[in-house]
Amino acid sequence: MRRRDWLATSAASAALLAAPRLPAAAPAPRDNTLRVAFRVAETGFDPLAIGDENSNRVAACIFESPLTYDHLARPVRMVPLTAAALPEAADDFRSFTFRIRPGIFFADDPAFKGRPRELVAADYVYAVKRYYDPRNNSELLYLWENAGLLGLTELRERAIRSKTPFDYDREVEGIRALDRYAFRVRLDKPAPRLAYLFAQTGLAGAVAREVVEAYGADIAAHPVGTGAFMLGAWRRGSRIELVRNPRYRERVFEAAPAEGDAQAQALARELAGRRLPLADRVEISVIEESQPRWLAFLDGSLDQLEVPLDFAPVALAGGAPAPHLARRGVRLQRVPQPDMAMTYFNMQHPLVGGYTADKVALRRAVALAYDSGEELRALRHGQGIAAQSTVPPFTSGYDPAYRSEMGTHDPARAMALLDLYGYVDRDGDGWREQPDGSPLVLRLSSTGSQLARRVNELWRKHMARVGLRMEFDVATWGDLLKRSRAATLMMWGYTWVAQSPDGGFFLGIAYGPNGNESNDARFALPAFDRLYERQGVLPDGAGRDALIREGKNLLAAHMPYKAHVHTIVNDLLQPRVRGFWRHPFARDTWVYTGVDMETST
């Protein structure tokens, strides 16, 4: 899963929104290059060090995991990528055997000394072991440790205790090669959804040991995989160029969309049998401000644009492109996302943390006082779904009919809770104090973007209505992430983006042992932890759904997180774009996206 700053955009000028002056569209370049933009800079392309969504999208085009997802199937369906078939599960989901197809090769690189380098099972074994190497200090290690791969944590601890290099050559039961093309994973407990980890290219992409050793600390700038693209050029925080991998095997488009999905069925017919990737190059520009990004799409410099929230009123008309775009042949794809924008309370903070009735009441009152509906209407222009829990659409345990206090706006109930537990105005200044009479000042951290400031004003207004004073701590995303991991923030908000259909992850952000990883709230409730562990070993079905529901109820009762919305993404596509179809979990969209060189933009 990846964190994403849900406020990383800037407000458009009122004049532009009110009366857009559209530049003439430039003729489409007559080459097979897809041109897109990021609104937030990438960080690097070493899979074990990727913590952001944009770097993950690039890496997903360079590296390949054993499994992936059918590009068009909804509900999503897992399919082999480099594997010959789906893994063979045994021993009550404690053992999984993967068989890799022969004849798959890494992109050429000087580390291979001029010889073709075939993908083998040992490459996946090495890729997973890298997460356990103490020198790498990967923030994603917990995903593998929670799965319980036998012997790997002990191997890591041995390296830490002895202060010696991690022993990659020592064979362990947790993951080992059986022969040149097969490897087996063994676990200390059942894990019915383990295969999802091996369908995440940014997590389980194959890497060659000789490449890692050749580039050392600079490996993030030298990604070498078996995927459809190679890194052609990179100017950090400015421009990324992907070029077709000439070593890429002959792979043609195949998909099985749902019978009633007319748009996906039409796309499947259009692309059937075409060789992947569809484009020869992908040019990615980093354009942080929304207005230049919008103008670049209007003048034809970009082929695809994720509509910035502040431009939704001028770009969209109901569920279609605005007329001025439709006349140009611009198409719209509107897709709910498996994500969850939220604000967390630091459970270790002396004011908002704790498990006593008065502390729980304070968090519940804050959540009830804040109006996510107004955020959705006024700031997000309706581009989302009000969240009732931390579990998002497209994942197990999500129920669109579920309702909880986490998604309720009720200022009267908020004030009643505050009054009941002694959070009252004792000195007549209009602001409530703590039960012992000391000042009560909530402090919410945020970035400094214009939209972030607007959200802060919404928070200030809603808290003031119930007599709570709120101040704001403004810093950069990187600084806030560092301070969050050190548990020094009182409250902060961002978005979690799902990488698989496992809704259990969104309970895992409240699992006590994840307190130094995904559990930024540092919530630690033994009853919840046992419930989380029980649901993790059950196969998907009614029994697991019931436990996830119980977990959602516990989170609503204790309120370590206030879930806001699940977002809707609107992608605008130039007339020449072919194949683009945003998948809920796979990030290799550009492998399936091309351009029609005979169609003007």
LOTORVO-307066 format. One record per residue (C-alpha): residue in three letters; x, y, z. Coordinates in steps of 0.5 Angstrom, whole numbers, plus 500, padded with zeros to 3 digits. Example, Ala and Ser with C-alpha at 12.3 -4.5 7.8 and 13.67 -1.06 7.14 Angstrom:
   residuo   east   north    up
       ALA    525     491   516
       SER    527     498   514
# end
This chain:
   residuo   east   north    up
       MET    500     500   500
       ARG    502     507   499
       ARG    501     514   502
       ARG    499     519   498
       ASP    498     527   500
       TRP    491     528   499
       LEU    492     536   499
       ALA    498     536   494
       THR    495     541   489
       SER    494     548   488
       ALA    487     552   487
       ALA    486     555   480
       SER    485     562   479
       ALA    478     564   480
       ALA    478     568   473
       LEU    480     561   469
       LEU    475     557   472
       ALA    470     562   471
       ALA    471     563   464
       PRO    477     559   461
       ARG    480     561   455
       LEU    483     555   451
       PRO    489     555   447
       ALA    489     552   440
       ALA    491     544   441
       ALA    497     543   438
       PRO    498     538   432
       ALA    500     531   436
       PRO    507     529   435
       ARG    507     524   429
       ASP    511     519   434
       ASN    509     513   438
       THR    510     517   445
       LEU    506     517   450
       ARG    506     524   454
       VAL    504     524   461
       ALA    505     528   468
       PHE    506     527   475
       ARG    504     532   480
       VAL    509     530   485
       ALA    516     528   484
       GLU    518     521   484
       THR    523     519   489
       GLY    527     513   486
       PHE    526     506   483
       ASP    529     501   487
       PRO    523     497   489
       LEU    524     496   496
       ALA    525     503   497
       ILE    519     506   494
       GLY    514     509   498
       ASP    510     513   494
       GLU    505     512   488
       ASN    509     516   482
       SER    515     512   483
       ASN    511     505   484
       ARG    508     507   477
       VAL    515     508   474
       ALA    517     501   477
       ALA    511     497   475
       CYS    513     498   467
       ILE    521     496   469
       PHE    520     490   474
       GLU    515     484   473
       SER    512     480   479
       PRO    510     473   478
       LEU    503     475   478
       THR    499     481   476
       TYR    491     482   474
       ASP    487     482   468
       HIS    487     489   465
       LEU    480     489   464
       ALA    476     484   469
       ARG    472     487   474
       PRO    471     484   479
       VAL    479     484   479
       ARG    482     477   477
       MET    489     475   478
       VAL    493     472   472
       PRO    500     470   471
       LEU    505     475   469
       THR    512     471   469
       ALA    509     465   472
       ALA    507     459   468
       ALA    501     459   472
       LEU    498     461   479
       PRO    502     459   485
       GLU    500     452   488
       ALA    498     453   495
       ALA    498     447   500
       ASP    499     446   507
       ASP    492     450   509
       PHE    495     456   505
       ARG    502     455   509
       SER    506     453   503
       PHE    506     456   496
       THR    510     454   490
       PHE    511     459   484
       ARG    514     456   477
       ILE    517     461   473
       ARG    516     461   465
       PRO    523     460   462
       GLY    526     464   456
       ILE    524     471   460
       PHE    530     476   460
       PHE    533     482   463
       ALA    534     488   460
       ASP    541     489   457
       ASP    546     492   462
       PRO    553     493   463
       ALA    553     489   470
       PHE    551     483   465
       LYS    558     484   462
       GLY    555     483   455
       ARG    551     477   456
       PRO    544     476   456
       ARG    541     475   463
       GLU    535     470   464
       LEU    530     471   469
       VAL    531     465   474
       ALA    527     463   481
       ALA    533     465   485
       ASP    532     472   483
       TYR    525     473   486
       VAL    528     469   492
       TYR    534     475   492
       ALA    529     480   491
       VAL    525     478   497
       LYS    531     477   502
       ARG    533     484   500
       TYR    527     487   505
       TYR    530     483   511
       ASP    537     486   510
       PRO    538     491   515
       ARG    543     495   511
       ASN    537     497   507
       ASN    532     499   512
       SER    526     498   508
       GLU    519     501   511
       LEU    516     495   507
       LEU    519     490   511
       TYR    513     489   515
       LEU    509     487   510
       TRP    513     481   509
       GLU    514     480   516
       ASN    507     480   517
       ALA    506     474   512
       GLY    511     470   517
       LEU    516     467   512
       LEU    520     462   516
       GLY    527     463   518
       LEU    528     470   515
       THR    527     474   521
       GLU    532     470   524
       LEU    537     471   519
       ARG    536     479   519
       GLU    537     478   527
       ARG    543     474   526
       ALA    546     480   522
       ILE    544     485   527
       ARG    547     482   533
       SER    553     479   530
       LYS    554     486   526
       THR    556     482   520
       PRO    553     483   513
       PHE    546     479   511
       ASP    547     472   509
       TYR    544     472   502
       ASP    547     465   501
       ARG    544     462   507
       GLU    538     458   505
       VAL    532     458   509
       GLU    525     455   509
       GLY    521     462   508
       ILE    523     462   501
       ARG    528     458   497
       ALA    529     456   490
       LEU    527     449   488
       ASP    530     449   481
       ARG    532     454   476
       TYR    525     456   475
       ALA    521     454   481
       PHE    521     457   488
       ARG    517     456   494
       VAL    514     460   500
       ARG    513     457   507
       LEU    510     461   512
       ASP    509     460   520
       LYS    501     461   519
       PRO    496     460   514
       ALA    496     466   509
       PRO    490     465   504
       ARG    492     472   500
       LEU    499     471   500
       ALA    499     471   492
       TYR    497     478   493
       LEU    504     480   495
       PHE    507     477   489
       ALA    502     481   484
       GLN    505     487   486
       THR    511     489   481
       GLY    513     495   486
       LEU    514     490   492
       ALA    516     483   489
       GLY    519     485   482
       ALA    525     481   480
       VAL    532     484   481
       ALA    538     481   479
       ARG    543     481   484
       GLU    549     483   480
       VAL    546     489   478
       VAL    545     491   485
       GLU    552     489   487
       ALA    554     493   481
       TYR    551     500   483
       GLY    551     499   490
       ALA    548     505   494
       ASP    546     508   487
       ILE    541     502   485
       ALA    535     507   485
       ALA    538     511   479
       HIS    539     504   475
       PRO    533     500   475
       VAL    534     494   471
       GLY    528     489   470
       THR    525     484   465
       GLY    519     489   464
       ALA    516     492   458
       PHE    520     499   459
       MET    527     501   461
       LEU    529     507   464
       GLY    532     512   458
       ALA    533     518   462
       TRP    532     521   469
       ARG    532     528   471
       ARG    530     528   478
       GLY    524     532   480
       SER    523     534   473
       ARG    523     529   467
       ILE    523     521   466
       GLU    523     518   460
       LEU    521     510   459
       VAL    524     507   453
       ARG    521     500   450
       ASN    526     494   452
       PRO    528     491   446
       ARG    529     484   450
       TYR    522     484   452
       ARG    519     478   450
       GLU    513     477   445
       ARG    507     478   449
       VAL    500     480   446
       PHE    494     483   449
       GLU    489     479   453
       ALA    483     480   457
       ALA    477     478   459
       PRO    472     483   461
       ALA    465     482   464
       GLU    460     481   460
       GLY    456     487   461
       ASP    462     492   461
       ALA    461     495   454
       GLN    467     500   455
       ALA    471     494   457
       GLN    469     490   452
       ALA    470     495   446
       LEU    477     496   449
       ALA    478     488   449
       ARG    476     488   441
       GLU    480     494   439
       LEU    487     491   443
       ALA    486     484   442
       GLY    492     480   439
       ARG    496     487   439
       ARG    504     486   442
       LEU    505     490   448
       PRO    508     495   450
       LEU    503     499   445
       ALA    508     505   446
       ASP    515     506   444
       ARG    516     511   449
       VAL    513     514   455
       GLU    515     521   457
       ILE    513     524   464
       SER    514     531   466
       VAL    513     533   473
       ILE    509     539   474
       GLU    507     540   481
       GLU    502     546   480
       SER    495     544   477
       GLN    494     550   472
       PRO    500     549   468
       ARG    498     542   468
       TRP    491     543   465
       LEU    494     548   460
       ALA    499     543   458
       PHE    493     538   456
       LEU    489     543   453
       ASP    495     545   448
       GLY    496     538   447
       SER    503     537   450
       LEU    500     532   455
       ASP    496     525   452
       GLN    493     524   459
       LEU    491     528   465
       GLU    488     526   472
       VAL    483     532   473
       PRO    486     537   478
       LEU    480     538   484
       ASP    480     545   483
       PHE    479     544   475
       ALA    473     539   476
       PRO    468     545   475
       VAL    471     547   468
       ALA    473     540   466
       LEU    467     536   467
       ALA    460     536   466
       GLY    456     531   470
       GLY    459     524   468
       ALA    462     527   461
       PRO    467     532   459
       ALA    465     539   459
       PRO    463     541   452
       HIS    469     545   450
       LEU    473     539   451
       ALA    468     534   448
       ARG    468     538   441
       ARG    475     536   441
       GLY    474     529   442
       VAL    477     529   449
       ARG    474     522   452
       LEU    473     522   460
       GLN    474     516   464
       ARG    471     516   471
       VAL    473     511   476
       PRO    472     510   484
       GLN    479     509   487
       PRO    481     504   492
       ASP    483     509   497
       MET    482     512   504
       ALA    483     520   505
       MET    483     520   513
       THR    486     524   519
       TYR    489     520   525
       PHE    490     522   532
       ASN    497     520   535
       MET    494     515   541
       GLN    501     517   545
       HIS    499     524   545
       PRO    497     526   552
       LEU    491     530   549
       VAL    488     526   544
       GLY    491     519   545
       GLY    489     514   551
       TYR    484     509   552
       THR    480     512   558
       ALA    473     514   557
       ASP    474     522   557
       LYS    480     521   551
       VAL    475     516   547
       ALA    470     522   548
       LEU    474     527   545
       ARG    476     524   539
       ARG    469     522   538
       ALA    467     529   539
       VAL    472     531   534
       ALA    470     526   529
       LEU    463     528   529
       ALA    464     535   529
       TYR    468     535   522
       ASP    463     535   516
       SER    466     530   511
       GLY    460     532   507
       GLU    462     539   506
       GLU    469     537   504
       LEU    467     533   499
       ARG    462     538   496
       ALA    466     545   497
       LEU    473     542   496
       ARG    473     536   492
       HIS    467     538   488
       GLY    463     532   489
       GLN    469     527   486
       GLY    469     522   492
       ILE    465     518   496
       ALA    463     519   503
       ALA    467     514   508
       GLN    464     510   513
       SER    470     506   515
       THR    478     505   513
       VAL    476     500   508
       PRO    476     502   501
       PRO    472     500   495
       PHE    474     494   491
       THR    477     491   497
       SER    475     485   501
       GLY    470     487   507
       TYR    468     494   504
       ASP    460     494   504
       PRO    457     500   501
       ALA    451     500   506
       TYR    455     500   512
       ARG    454     506   516
       SER    458     508   523
       GLU    460     514   527
       MET    466     515   523
       GLY    462     518   517
       THR    457     522   521
       HIS    457     529   522
       ASP    453     531   528
       PRO    455     537   532
       ALA    450     536   537
       ARG    452     530   539
       ALA    459     532   539
       MET    458     538   544
       ALA    454     533   548
       LEU    460     528   549
       LEU    464     534   551
       ASP    460     536   556
       LEU    459     529   559
       TYR    466     528   560
       GLY    468     535   563
       TYR    471     539   556
       VAL    467     545   558
       ASP    468     553   558
       ARG    470     554   565
       ASP    473     562   564
       GLY    468     564   559
       ASP    472     566   553
       GLY    468     561   548
       TRP    473     556   548
       ARG    473     549   552
       GLU    478     547   557
       GLN    480     540   559
       PRO    477     536   565
       ASP    482     539   569
       GLY    482     546   567
       SER    488     546   563
       PRO    488     549   556
       LEU    485     545   550
       VAL    488     546   543
       LEU    488     541   538
       ARG    494     542   533
       LEU    493     539   526
       SER    499     538   521
       SER    499     539   514
       THR    502     542   508
       GLY    502     549   505
       SER    499     548   499
       GLN    493     553   498
       LEU    488     547   498
       ALA    491     545   505
       ARG    490     551   507
       ARG    482     551   505
       VAL    482     544   509
       ASN    485     547   515
       GLU    480     553   515
       LEU    474     548   514
       TRP    477     544   520
       ARG    477     551   524
       LYS    470     553   522
       HIS    467     546   524
       MET    471     545   531
       ALA    470     553   533
       ARG    462     551   532
       VAL    463     546   538
       GLY    468     550   542
       LEU    474     547   540
       ARG    480     551   539
       MET    485     548   533
       GLU    492     551   531
       PHE    496     548   525
       ASP    503     546   524
       VAL    505     547   517
       ALA    511     543   514
       THR    513     540   507
       TRP    510     533   506
       GLY    517     529   507
       ASP    518     533   514
       LEU    511     531   516
       LEU    512     524   514
       LYS    519     523   518
       ARG    516     527   524
       SER    510     522   524
       ARG    514     516   524
       ALA    517     519   530
       ALA    510     520   533
       THR    511     527   534
       LEU    505     530   531
       MET    498     530   534
       MET    494     530   528
       TRP    495     529   521
       GLY    492     527   515
       TYR    493     523   508
       THR    491     518   503
       TRP    492     511   503
       VAL    492     507   496
       ALA    491     500   496
       GLN    495     495   492
       SER    491     489   492
       PRO    484     487   494
       ASP    486     485   501
       GLY    481     490   505
       GLY    485     487   511
       PHE    491     492   510
       PHE    486     498   512
       LEU    485     494   519
       GLY    492     493   519
       ILE    494     501   520
       ALA    491     500   527
       TYR    494     493   528
       GLY    499     494   534
       PRO    505     491   532
       ASN    505     496   526
       GLY    506     502   530
       ASN    513     503   527
       GLU    510     502   520
       SER    503     503   517
       ASN    500     504   524
       ASP    501     512   524
       ALA    496     513   530
       ARG    500     508   534
       PHE    493     505   536
       ALA    494     499   540
       LEU    488     495   543
       PRO    489     487   545
       ALA    482     486   543
       PHE    483     489   536
       ASP    490     486   535
       ARG    487     479   536
       LEU    481     480   531
       TYR    486     483   526
       GLU    490     476   527
       ARG    484     472   526
       GLN    481     475   520
       GLY    488     474   517
       VAL    488     467   517
       LEU    481     466   514
       PRO    480     465   507
       ASP    475     470   504
       GLY    468     469   505
       ALA    462     471   510
       GLY    466     469   516
       ARG    472     474   515
       ASP    467     479   513
       ALA    464     479   519
       LEU    471     479   523
       ILE    472     485   518
       ARG    466     489   520
       GLU    467     488   528
       GLY    474     491   527
       LYS    471     497   523
       ASN    466     497   529
       LEU    472     497   534
       LEU    475     503   530
       ALA    469     507   530
       ALA    468     506   537
       HIS    475     508   539
       MET    476     513   533
       PRO    484     513   532
       TYR    482     515   525
       LYS    477     519   522
       ALA    476     517   515
       HIS    474     522   510
       VAL    472     520   503
       HIS    474     515   498
       THR    476     519   492
       ILE    474     518   484
       VAL    479     520   479
       ASN    477     523   473
       ASP    482     522   467
       LEU    482     526   461
       LEU    484     523   454
       GLN    486     526   448
       PRO    483     523   442
       ARG    489     519   439
       VAL    490     515   446
       ARG    489     508   446
       GLY    488     503   451
       PHE    488     507   457
       TRP    484     504   463
       ARG    486     505   470
       HIS    486     499   474
       PRO    485     499   482
       PHE    491     495   484
       ALA    496     494   478
       ARG    500     500   476
       ASP    503     498   470
       THR    498     502   466
       TRP    502     505   461
       VAL    504     498   458
       TYR    497     498   455
       THR    497     505   453
       GLY    499     507   446
       VAL    497     513   441
       ASP    494     513   434
       MET    500     517   430
       GLU    495     518   425
       THR    490     522   430
       SER    491     529   431
       THR    490     532   438
# end
